[in-house]
Amino acid sequence: MRFVIARYPFDLTKLEVEEKMKGVKPEAVTGASVIISRRTYPVKQVGEVITRQDRRDFTAAEVTRALARLGFTCRDLTVPAPAPVLSPVEAASALLGSPSGS
C-alpha cells in the first residue's frame, strides 16, 4: 500500500513492517502507540525504523494513519481527567451515602 509520510511516498505492507520491527526493542510509550507482533511500540519509533527518517521529520498522526490502514492496532495515550476536589462536607456525605427517602 502506498503512503506519504513527511512528503515522501512509501510502499509498505503489513508483513514488511513486521519484518522491519523484528528484533527492535520497544521504547517506553509516552504518546501514541501501535501493537506489532504482540509488542507495543511508540508510533514515532516505528516511523523512524520503517522510513529511516528522523522523528522530527514526520508527525505521529501520519504514521498512525498509515499503520491503521495496514491493519495494526493503534492507540492514543489519553490523559484521564483529574478527579474533582470535594470539600470536607461533600467527602463525608459521599462516604455516608444518600439518605433513603420515605
C-alpha positions in Angstrom: 0.0 0.0 0.0 1.3 3.5 -0.8 1.6 6.1 1.9 3.0 9.6 2.1 5.0 10.3 5.3 6.9 13.6 5.6 6.2 14.3 2.0 7.9 11.1 0.8 6.0 8.2 -0.7 6.4 4.7 0.7 5.1 1.4 -0.5 4.6 -0.8 2.6 2.8 -4.0 3.5 1.9 -5.3 6.9 4.5 -8.1 6.6 7.3 -5.7 5.7 6.6 -3.6 8.8 6.5 -6.7 11.0 9.9 -7.8 9.5 11.5 -4.4 10.0 10.4 -4.3 13.6 11.5 -7.8 14.4 14.3 -7.6 16.9 13.7 -3.9 17.7 13.3 -3.3 21.5 10.2 -1.2 22.2 10.9 2.1 23.9 8.7 3.5 26.7 5.3 4.6 25.4 4.6 8.3 26.2 2.1 9.1 23.5 0.5 7.3 20.5 1.4 3.6 20.3 0.9 0.7 17.9 0.8 -3.1 18.6 3.1 -5.1 16.3 3.6 -8.8 16.9 2.2 -8.6 20.4 4.6 -5.8 21.3 3.6 -2.2 21.9 5.8 0.4 20.3 5.7 4.2 20.3 4.4 5.3 16.8 7.4 7.7 16.4 9.8 4.8 16.9 8.1 2.7 14.3 8.0 5.6 11.9 11.7 6.1 12.3 12.5 2.5 11.6 10.2 2.0 8.6 11.1 5.3 6.9 14.7 5.7 8.1 13.9 9.3 8.7 14.5 11.4 11.8 11.5 11.5 14.1 11.3 15.3 13.8 10.6 15.0 10.1 7.1 13.4 10.5 4.1 13.5 12.8 2.7 10.7 14.8 -0.6 11.2 13.1 0.9 10.4 9.7 2.4 7.2 10.9 -0.7 6.2 12.9 -2.9 6.7 9.8 -0.6 4.6 7.7 -0.3 1.8 10.3 -4.0 1.7 10.9 -4.7 1.4 7.1 -2.3 -1.6 7.2 -4.4 -3.2 9.9 -2.3 -2.6 13.0 -4.0 -1.7 16.3 -3.1 1.9 17.1 -3.8 3.6 20.4 -3.6 7.2 21.5 -2.5 7.9 25.0 -5.3 9.9 26.6 -4.7 11.6 29.9 -7.5 10.9 32.4 -9.4 13.9 33.7 -8.4 14.8 37.3 -10.8 13.7 40.0 -13.0 16.6 41.3 -11.8 18.1 44.6 -14.5 17.7 47.2 -15.0 19.8 50.2 -14.8 18.0 53.6 -18.6 18.1 53.9 -19.0 16.7 50.4 -16.5 14.0 51.0 -18.2 12.9 54.3 -21.6 13.0 52.6 -20.2 10.8 49.7 -18.8 8.3 52.2 -22.0 8.1 54.2 -24.2 7.8 51.2 -27.5 9.4 50.4 -30.4 9.1 52.9 -33.2 6.7 51.9 -36.4 8.6 51.4 -39.7 7.6 52.9 
